[in-house]
Amino acid sequence: MPINMKAKLIKKEELIKGIFKFSVQASEIIKTAKAGNFIEIRVNDDIEPFLRRPISIYNINKENGILEFIFQVKGKGTKILSQKKEGDLIDIIGPLGNGTFKFYDYKNIAIIGGGIGVFPLYELAKEAKLNNINVQTYLGFRTKDLVVLENEFKSVSNNLVITTDDGSYGKEGFAIEFLKKDIEEGKIESIYACGPLPMLRAVKKLSLEKNIPCQISLEELMACGLGVCLGCAVKNAKSPKDQPEYLHVCKAGPVFETEDVEI
């Protein structure tokens, strides 16, 4: 069951302009947290903004009870959150999400992320590496100025490929191009992805063409996080075309098998 608690902000870092990493004391939440889970944060005790903000879990440290999450300032809510100070208490509900990453059955996995979609993939890479799984990681960014967490992912990957669209850092091009090459060389047994929808669609297409199991983490506006508000619906790809059915990202996901959802 998710827990609602006031978590103390232990450490606050601005990784690059507008992107913050928060470390909070939340031992009760992380007792049951898994790679792929998310949390819902009430950014303000006032009425406005009313809705909580869904944020993916970046890192779980069960030894010291620290939960870490990373977010980008995009609107009023995340701006308020970014102004929190170390020592402040943050109202958090979590862990949320029933769909989580499943990777234990494989020895060679690929993790691919784009932009701010790389954040929920770190805990997955860390857990896989700790279980002696070979982790090939591919992270794509638009430009050098937007590259984040390179050293962190390098420490939990057997091999890390960084790409930028304009070639200003790492390898030029899209991360999926390098994933495809390694698949064709027989290095990959399963794929795990999070990022912009065009990237996820390309990953889904590649996984189906190559007949490789693939899970994707979807990023949607999840006002409640519990499947009550019904605002985060995604079409069930297995439902009849004349009678479409919908899954809710917060409850059935946010991690799905690619063949289960229409994106």
Secondary structure, DSSP 8 states (H G I E B T S, - for coil): --EEEEEEEEEEEEEETTEEEEEEE-HHHHTS--TT-EEEEE--SSSSS-S-EEEEEEEEETTTTEEEEEEE--SHHHHHHHT--TT-EEEEEEEE-SB----TT-SEEEEEEEGGGGTTHHHHHHHHHHTT-EEEEEEEESSGGG---HHHHHHT-SEEEEEETTSSSSEES-HHHHHHHHHHTT--SEEEEES-HHHHHHHHHHHHHHT--EEEE-----SSSSSSS--SEEEETTS-TTS--EEEHHHH-BEEEGGGEE-
